[in-house]
Amino acid sequence: MNYPDGQEVRVGHRVRLGEDSGGVVVFSIDRDEYAADYPKAEWAYLEAGVMIRFPKDGLIHFAEEDDDLELLSRAQREGDAG
């Protein structure tokens, strides 16, 4: 899955969706990347997309690209959802 600007969504990226600017990508089924707290065995049933943890809204699964999703910063190490 990609952001509207074409960059790829990766685990550990910090993102904004509307007013909620504290989102963190916790796994990407598309890239087969999962943060330690979100094991593949528990989430692979979703089959596609990414999961983002937002402070206000909790976990939101994106099966398709969303024009309102904005990358704020990358993880210090790709794959680090710290």
CORURZI-V971733 format. One record per helix or strand of 2 or more residues. SS is the DSSP state (@ for helix, = for strand). FROM is the first residue (numbers start at 1). TO is the last residue. If there is no record, write none. Layout:
<<SS FROM TO> <SS FROM TO>>
//
This chain:
<<= 14 17> <= 20 28> <= 33 34> <@ 40 46> <= 50 54> <= 58 62> <= 69 73>>
//
